[in-house]
Amino acid sequence: MSTKPEQAAATFLNGFNCAQAVFATSAEEFGIDRTEALKISCGFGAGMGRRQDVCGAVTGAIMLIGSKHGKTVKEDASANETTYRLVREFSEQFIARHGSVSCKELLGCSLVTPEGQQFFKENNFREVKCARYVRDAAELAETMLKNE
């Protein structure tokens, strides 16, 4: 049986975006149906709707952290603090591996322009870069959530 990071990468390479791949692969562990997880995370791909802000693989992992630890009762300030701490730790670990959490910085090209999209495709960045970010984000999230 394949690991969660391998499943996330396979989901990504089978046509889903980076955020969907990371979030939907593990969302059921937190009571979120896979179909709903795919819908919820769809807009986060390519750095928030192809804006190239925070990498979608990173936001997918952050959604998993929130799914386990997020605040559900207004008086529960500790849930916020735990979630924020884990998001910072996750981000620091991802940055240590890849240098950034910014989609644009990670790719080094624009996904907004036709020229940038062509460059992305010609250089096979989906397989060469993004699949690795998806795999690593899923791995870091899985390890972090098992240990918390």
N, C-alpha and C positions, 0 to 999 in steps of 0.2 A: 504494500500500500504506500502511496506517495505521501510526502509530508505536506503540511499546510503551506509552507513557502512554495513547494513545487506545484501544488494545486492552484495557488494564486497565480503563479507565472503561466500555467497552462490556461487558466481562465482568461487571463490577459491576452495571450497569444491566440486564443480562440475567438477574439472579437469584442471582448468587453474592455472598458477603459481601466486605467490604473487604479482609481479609487474603488470602482466596482469589484475588481479582482481581489484586492486586499480585504475589503469589508465583507463582501458576500461569502468569501471562503470560510470565514469564522463566525459570522453573525448568528447562525443558528445556535451556537453554544450559549448565546445570551438571549435566546427566545425570540429572535427575529427571523422570520421566514426568508428564505433565499430570494424569492421573487421580490418581496418588499425591500430587502437589502439592496438588490440591484437597482430598484427604482429610486430609493433614498439617495444612493451614492452616485447616481448617473451624472448629475450636474457638477460634481467635484473633479471630473476627469480633466487632464491636461492643465492642471493648475487653476481650477475653477472655471469651467466653461471655455476652455482654451485661452484663458487670460494669462496663463503661465505664471500664476502667483505661487502659492505653496503646492508642491508636487502632489498629484492625486494619490499616489501610493502612500504618502505621508498622511494626507487627510483621511484616507481609508483606515489607516492604523489608529489615528486619533479618534475616529468614530468607534472603533473597537474598545479603546480605553474608556471612552464615555459610556459605552454600552455596559461595561462591567462596573465602573466606579462612579458614574455621573450622578449628580444631585437630582433627587426626585421629590424631596420634601424641603420646603423653603427654609426650615430651621436647621437643616443639615449642612452647616458650613464646612464640616470636615470632608464631605464628599467633593466639594469644589476644590479644596486644598489638595486632596489626594489626586484628583483628576489633573489639576494643573501641574502638580509635581511630576506625575508620570508623563504628561505631554512634554514637559521640558526635558526630562531624562531621555525620552524616546528621541526627541529632536536632536539633542546633543550627540546621541549615539549614531544617528543617521548622518549628521554633519561630520562626525569623526570618520565615517566610512567614505562619504561622497563629497564633502566640502561645502554642501549647501542643502537647503530644503526648497529652494526656488526652482521651479520647473525650467524657467528660462536659463538660469545659470547652469543647471544640470545638463541641459541639452546643448546650450551654446548656439541656438538658432531660434528664430521666431516661428511660432505656429499660427500666427495671425495672418501673415502675408502668404500669397501663393508661392513666392520664391522660397520662403522658409519651410513651407510644407513640402515642397519638392526636395529641398536639401535633406529634410528629415527622412523622406522616403528613399531617396537615392543612397543615403548613407546607412540605411537599414537600422535607424535608431530605435525603432520599436523593439526589435530583437536584441540589438547590440547594447543599448543603454537602458531603455525603460523596463524591459523584462527583469533586468538585474535589480533595479530600484524596487520593483514590485516584490520580487523574491526577498530582498533584504528587509523591506518594511514589514512584510508578513512574518519573517523570522524574528525580527526585533520585537514586534508586538506579541507574538506567541510566547517568547521567552519572558518578556516583562509581565505578561498577564498570568503566566504560570507561577511566577515568583511573588506576586502580590496577593 
